[in-house]
């Protein structure tokens, strides 16, 4: 199994991409520390599913926007599972608002969850990775990390900042055999509890002509597509990959626009 003997901490693990990453890692032998903020029942169900694969699982409700909660979760996870080898910073919010309507509060909340949480967790987890001279850090970005789009100023700025942070971590901790990379999901087939986040495209995440036209592969991505990319970066198969990103976007991000 590709992750046997390793432990992964995954944020936003109760649904969609986070849930699929957790179960994929469990199938490959990893033990897991999982958190979410508002879905304790869903998180418990994910943990039970992972335990069926033989994983030891620690769960906690965490607001990753808060430094103290991130630090506590990291330490509790180490205490419960002895170590954390892999961090998957997946928790995020993606509200779409025209720039002139974004409040200061909304701006800072997006940055706190989408960017600052990775900083908090890296500070808490990297020292014990240094002690063992091994680690893999995976940030979950998105199209916002590689393109600029209307009505996404806060998300785009935060995810672009996350990409810069990932590269800096990769450079600083390469001598400790700690790798840092990013996975950028495209339009993924997921359930959406916050349709108000994308008022300009309420069908986001559905296989409509509007959403599929820019995608050369002609389909939505799946949560398994993202989990498989994370599994590669978490495993020793990617031992010579750091400071890089995988764009799981169906070919949408190309030098030439699709159809030209």
HELIX and SHEET records of a PDB file:
HELIX    1   1 UNK A   16  UNK A   27  1                                  12    
HELIX    2   2 UNK A   40  UNK A   51  1                                  12    
HELIX    3   3 UNK A   67  UNK A   81  1                                  15    
HELIX    4   4 UNK A   99  UNK A  101  5                                   3    
HELIX    5   5 UNK A  104  UNK A  111  1                                   8    
HELIX    6   6 UNK A  112  UNK A  116  3                                   5    
HELIX    7   7 UNK A  117  UNK A  132  1                                  16    
HELIX    8   8 UNK A  143  UNK A  145  5                                   3    
HELIX    9   9 UNK A  153  UNK A  173  1                                  21    
HELIX   10  10 UNK A  174  UNK A  176  5                                   3    
HELIX   11  11 UNK A  195  UNK A  198  5                                   4    
HELIX   12  12 UNK A  209  UNK A  212  1                                   4    
HELIX   13  13 UNK A  223  UNK A  234  1                                  12    
HELIX   14  14 UNK A  236  UNK A  238  5                                   3    
SHEET    1   A 7 UNK A  57  UNK A  61  0                                        
SHEET    2   A 7 UNK A  31  UNK A  36  1                                        
SHEET    3   A 7 UNK A   7  UNK A  10  1                                        
SHEET    4   A 7 UNK A  86  UNK A  89  1                                        
SHEET    5   A 7 UNK A 135  UNK A 140  1                                        
SHEET    6   A 7 UNK A 178  UNK A 185  1                                        
SHEET    7   A 7 UNK A 245  UNK A 248  1                                        
END                                                                             
